[in-house]
Amino acid sequence: MAIKYDKLIKKMQAAGFNTYKIKHESIIGTATYKKILEGGHIDTRSLDKLCKYFNCQPGDLLEYEESEETSPE
C-alpha cells in the first residue's frame, strides 16, 4: 500500500494508545486501530477523529510513498 502510517503509529505510541484506551475513550474502533497497525485502509471519518484528537492535519499522520503497484505504466 502506498499510504504509510508510521507517523500516526509513533503519535499513538507516545499517547499510550492500546485497545483499552481506544475503547474507553471512543477515539476510533478497535478494527480501525488494527488496520493502522497492519497497514490496511482506513476511512476519512477515522482520519477526521484522529486529526481532532491529535489537533493536527492529515499530513502529520500519513505519508504517501509511491510503489511499483501504484505507478502508472
C-alpha positions as CSV (number, residue, x, y, z in Angstrom):
1,M,0.0,0.0,0.0
2,A,1.2,3.5,-0.8
3,I,-0.1,5.1,2.3
4,K,2.2,4.7,5.3
5,Y,1.0,5.2,8.9
6,D,4.4,5.4,10.6
7,K,3.9,9.0,11.8
8,L,0.5,8.1,13.2
9,I,1.8,5.0,14.9
10,K,4.5,7.0,16.6
11,K,2.0,9.5,17.8
12,M,-0.3,6.8,19.1
13,Q,2.5,5.1,21.0
14,A,3.6,8.4,22.5
15,A,-0.1,9.0,23.6
16,G,-0.2,5.5,25.2
17,F,-2.7,4.0,22.8
18,N,-3.8,0.5,23.3
19,T,-7.1,-1.3,22.7
20,Y,-8.4,-0.5,26.2
21,K,-7.7,3.3,25.8
22,I,-9.3,3.3,22.4
23,K,-12.5,1.5,23.6
24,H,-12.7,3.5,26.8
25,E,-12.2,6.9,25.2
26,S,-14.1,6.0,21.9
27,I,-11.4,7.5,19.8
28,I,-11.6,5.0,16.9
29,G,-12.8,1.5,16.6
30,T,-10.5,-1.4,17.5
31,A,-10.8,-2.8,14.0
32,T,-9.5,0.6,12.6
33,Y,-6.7,0.5,15.2
34,K,-5.7,-3.0,14.0
35,K,-5.9,-1.8,10.3
36,I,-3.5,1.0,11.1
37,L,-1.0,-1.2,12.8
38,E,-1.2,-3.7,9.9
39,G,-1.0,-1.0,7.2
40,G,-4.6,-1.5,5.9
41,H,-7.1,1.1,4.6
42,I,-8.9,3.4,7.0
43,D,-11.8,5.7,6.2
44,T,-11.8,9.5,6.3
45,R,-14.1,9.6,9.4
46,S,-11.4,7.8,11.3
47,L,-8.8,10.1,10.0
48,D,-11.0,13.0,11.0
49,K,-11.3,11.7,14.6
50,L,-7.6,11.2,14.8
51,C,-6.8,14.7,13.5
52,K,-9.2,16.1,16.1
53,Y,-7.6,14.0,18.8
54,F,-4.1,15.0,18.0
55,N,-5.0,18.5,16.8
56,C,-3.2,18.1,13.5
57,Q,-3.5,17.8,9.8
58,P,-3.7,14.5,7.9
59,G,-0.2,15.0,6.5
60,D,1.0,14.9,10.1
61,L,-0.3,11.4,10.4
62,L,0.0,9.9,6.9
63,E,2.7,9.7,4.3
64,Y,2.3,8.7,0.6
65,E,5.1,6.6,-0.8
66,E,4.8,5.6,-4.4
67,S,5.4,1.9,-5.0
68,E,5.5,-0.2,-8.2
69,E,1.9,-1.2,-7.6
70,T,0.7,2.4,-7.7
71,S,2.9,3.7,-10.5
72,P,1.1,4.3,-13.8
73,E,2.6,2.5,-16.8
